[in-house]
Amino acid sequence: MRLKTILLQKISASKKEDINIVARMLSMGKLHPTFAIGGGICLAIAAKIEGSVVKDQLEQMYMDEIKIGHCGGIMEVGAEFADKKIALRGTVFRTARCLMTGYTYVSV
């Protein structure tokens, strides 16, 4: 399995009302042209975990979704938790067609 890298950067004052965080994703050693959906969901989950690098970068707590600024625009992603330690689901808001619907089973 190849390691995916996500780079976070501070938001300029002019963009703060449009996005919550700026991120770039490297996959297989190359900059992703936009931002991978899987990386966006992981970023949204990390944004709700106390002590995570992502949570520390956010100036305010978001309730339902986080807006990620990336090379191709803005991705809106959300995360729901069953409790503080178990992520229940991640959601992505975009205008393209549905690519997948499914369930993931995780032993706890």
Beta strands, then each sheet from edge to edge (+ up, - down):
strand 1: 5-9
strand 2: 21-27
strand 3: 30-31
strand 4: 65-70
strand 5: 73-81
strand 6: 87-93
sheet 1: 1+ 2- 3+
sheet 2: 1+ 2- 4- 5+ 6-
end
